[in-house]
Amino acid sequence: MRARTALRVALVAALLLGFGAAPAAAAGPDDVIVTVPGPGGDPGGGDGTIVDAQLRWGLNAESGGGAFAGGCNFLSAGVAGDAGGARVWGENDGLYRAEDGRVRIEKPTAGGQWATASWATRCQDPTGAAVSVASTASTSGNQVVIDGGTGTRRDGTLDIRWSGSFTIVFYGGMTYWSVTDPRLTLDAAGNGQLTASASGYGTSMDDMTKWSPIAAQTIVLADIRAADLSSTGGFTVTPQYLGVLSVGAGQVARSGTNEAYWGSFPQSFVDFHRLTGQQGYWLTTGGVRDAAKPASPLTVSYSSAAPVAVPPSAGTGGTPADAPNNPLRRAPGTIAAAAPLQQFLPVAAPLTTQPQAAGLVPESRRGLSPLVGPLLGSAAALGLAIVAVLSMMRAFPWQRRANLP
């Protein structure tokens, strides 16, 4: 009897030391099945506890693209503080962070690697050139990376939570919002959602001096379908956007012109942005930046020590909208994209950036109303007629001086 017991102990010890895990007994409904991870923390593709997962996502190309005011849109680690109003951030404001705890912002480099972003590089593409609002293919490719996710894989399903925050900054800081503690839940078919707590600050088109904090609320960041959960290390999947219908948010109808990039982020996502003023930037509105809005691929690694390989090109979106030959038509008479903000907006003046039918931000619409041309022509003709009549009457000051004796 003692010999058989000793033999069992020896076999269990050998399995633990040599193979990394002991054979599990049949589990009851309340049991937690734990697989002892290998050196890299990878649970090996089976059921078990996940202790250090990594989440990597850039949301979309627009979140790293050029902006019509404020320079560019970018990501920042942590929850940004109160800027005091809708204004462009400065380097010394203390609002921007490249790293915050287990959260960091990374950008692709010209050499095909990933590097931690900085204030100096936040508006640059991988070559070091400034991102341009003139093309939806021009983007920094920045992504948020969050380590330390914990959760379980059980019967093919997945549940991972991350602790940490990051901030999505548009128009150089004129409008921004923050994401805190994302949670990913997927069923055995790879379908589910990435949710999180969202907060920020709101502005209003009717009162551009308005600047009010938004209470935190849970929203769906991404709807996910058919993620490949069979891989031992993790997976990359593009969240739902293309073909998604949004209600009550100003989404234009799908057409032959926009069908390659027509869609929307989840309904609760765009509903939240009624408060921030960013609603139109997360769905197809008919604006010139629509092709930069589709969701970018999202990557989950079960171990941050052995992350899934993500090519830097993934930071730019990976949809048909990202074709390099995708120039935008500029509306006549608008401000040059590279012009300093002070040329068309007082430094102290706030700006609401919610897209409206008339175009609230310079160049935010594809063109002018068909009535504008005729009206301008009529005004010019009337002005010339008035000048001609005054000249015939010799009513101009210099004409009267010429008649003096």
Secondary structure, 3 states (H helix, E strand, C coil): CHHHHHHHHHHHHHHHHHHCCCCCCCCCCCCCCCCCCCCCCCCCCCCEEEEEEEEEECCEHHHHEECCCCCECEEEECCCCCCCCCCCCCHHHCCCCCEECCEEEEEECCCCCEEECCCCCCCECCCCCECCCCECCCECCCEEEEEEEEEEEECCEEEEECCCEEEEEEHHHCEEEEEEEEEEEECCCCCEEEEEEEEEEECCCCCCCCCEEEEEEEEEEEEECCCCCCCCCEEEECCCCECCCCCCCCCCCCCCCCCCCCEECCHHHHHHHHHHCCHHHHECCCCCCHHHCCECCEEEECECCCCCCCCHHHHHCCCHHHCCCCECCCCCCCCCCCCCHHHCCCCCCCCCCCCCCCCCCCCCCCCCCCCHHHHHHHHHHHHHHHHHHHHHCCCCHHHHHHHCC
